[in-house]
Amino acid sequence: MWSTALFVIPFALAGLAKAHIAAFHPSMYCFNGTGTTPNLNTNDAVDPLYMLSKSDYWFHHINKCDEFPPLPTDTLELPAGGTFTVELAVNRAQTSYTADGEFASDWPDGKDHPDDYSILNLDGYPLSSSGCIESPNFHTQNQSMASGTAFAISYTSTLSEVTMDNLVVFSVRYKYGFFPFPGPLVTKQWFISPAPRAGAYVLGSGQLRQIPNGCGQSNIYMGGFKCTVTNATSTTPLGTPKPPVWCEDDQSKCVQGPKQIMIWNQLEDNNIEVDGFDLSGHPKSPAYNSKCGFQDGAQDDIFATSPTSSATTLTKCKRMLPKHKRSSVIF
């Protein structure tokens, strides 16, 4: 039985000034693109998702990314209570997986930027048409306004069995993509399994990512990974996730316990709606941070109170260590 984890983050084409960003790893779906031959310059998993039916946005089916699984030997290992690393880039060409990292740097676009990179310190790079950072296209004006990235996991036998009711957000990074990156996440608990299993699926909803404060179209991103969990000792299963809510103005309103990824501005099955303005005076935009009840790092409130056969459980996954100087993020 495989556990499916979803990670949502922006991806994009190399060389494009307005490129988005995605998490890359051999365990991802359409790692080699969606063609008949491997594409070392692929951005097929990167495109944003906006006003689509669920059949199109779910696992990035709009361009058949979900029909190109990773090789059986390629899995993302998630050590329980530990950390794992993925590479953030606008294109596979800006990772260590192409040309041994020749076009990679500490930043997702393969270029050099100041540590305090923002619209007030662009170091010669232009603003986007919406007045935000354009390269790489963070969809933000500075690090503090980044909308966050999340990883979610579903313990299922096949990708087709993954649903919003068994897909649980387990790790969040508030300021993904910026350099220097926040320190490693060391969790009290992470994944658990009552018995050894063959693997898992992870959704890079982490990325699900929303566009904050008017910096572009209000869309989301979603990508799938095959995953296994290692070093698990507990048999406590995951609880059933609930939809997050906006709670910036009152943290007591935040959803407690396991939470779903956020589906927003799609044609169907949206699970969060916002209106009005946030505390900074900008239009509200859902984000993987405290505004919607997510803590930075491991989500330690995702477990059920006692083992049950109907609850979601997890198993093994492999840590990917940096192989070359590049833009990486540790969850």
C-alpha positions, 0 to 999 in steps of 0.5 A, a space after each residue: 500500500 502506498 501513501 500519497 503525499 501532495 505538495 503544491 508549489 509554483 513551477 515554471 519554464 526556464 528563461 521566462 522572466 515571469 516563471 513560477 516555482 515548484 518543488 523538484 525531486 525524482 519522486 514527483 509526477 512528470 519529473 521527466 515531463 509529459 512527452 514520450 522522451 525525457 525533458 530535462 528542461 520541463 516545467 509541466 508540473 509548474 503551471 498554476 491552476 485557476 477556475 478548473 474542474 476538479 478532474 483537471 486541477 486534481 494532481 495537475 491532470 489538466 496537462 496529464 502530469 498525473 499520468 506520468 508517475 515516477 520510476 518504481 525506485 524513486 521515492 521521497 523518504 520522509 523520516 519520522 521526527 526528522 527532515 527532508 529536502 526538495 529543490 525549488 526551481 522555476 524549471 528542472 533545468 535550474 536543479 541539480 537533476 539537469 547538467 549536474 546543477 550547471 544552471 542552478 544557484 541558491 535561488 529558484 531562477 538560477 540567478 543571484 539575488 541579495 539576501 534581503 531581496 524585495 521590491 525595495 532591493 531588486 538589484 537591477 531586476 524589474 518589477 512585475 506588472 502588479 508591482 511585485 518581485 518578478 524573477 523568480 516569480 514569488 508572487 510577493 513583494 518581500 519574504 514576509 508576505 510570502 504565502 507559504 508552501 505545504 506538504 500533505 500526505 494520504 495513505 492509500 493503495 493508488 493515486 485514484 484513492 486519494 481524496 480531500 478526506 484522507 489527505 492531511 497537511 503534515 508540514 508547512 514552510 511560511 517563506 519557501 524559496 527565499 535565501 537564506 532558507 529557514 533552518 531545518 524542521 525537527 518534529 516531535 512526531 511526523 509520520 507513523 505506521 502500525 506496520 511496514 508498508 510499500 510506500 506513500 504518495 505525497 501532494 506538493 500542495 506545499 505546496 498548495 500555494 495561494 497568490 497574496 496581496 494582488 501579486 498576480 492571478 489568485 490561483 493555486 498549485 498542486 503536484 504529486 510525489 511518491 513517498 515512504 515514511 521511515 523510522 516510524 515507531 508510533 501506531 497512532 493514525 492520522 485524524 480526518 482532516 477538516 477544511 481550514 478557515 481564515 482566522 488571522 483576526 481571532 486565533 481561537 477561530 482556527 481549525 484545530 487538529 488535522 487540516 485539508 489542503 486549500 482549494 480556492 478559485 476553482 470551478 468546484 469543490 472550493 473549501 475556503 472562501 474569503 472576503 474583505 481585508 486582512 490586518 495589513 489592509 490588503 485583500 484577504 488571500 488564503 495562505 499556509 501560515 497563521 492566517 489560516 491556522 497553520 504553524 511554520 514547520 511540522 503540523 504536530 496536531 494531525 494525529 487521532 487520539 487513538 488508533 482506528 482502522 478507518 483513520 489514515 496511517 503512514 509509512 516509509 520515505 527517503 531524505 534527499 540530500 543536496 548534491 550541488 549548490 542550488 535552491 533547496 528547502 528543508 521541510 
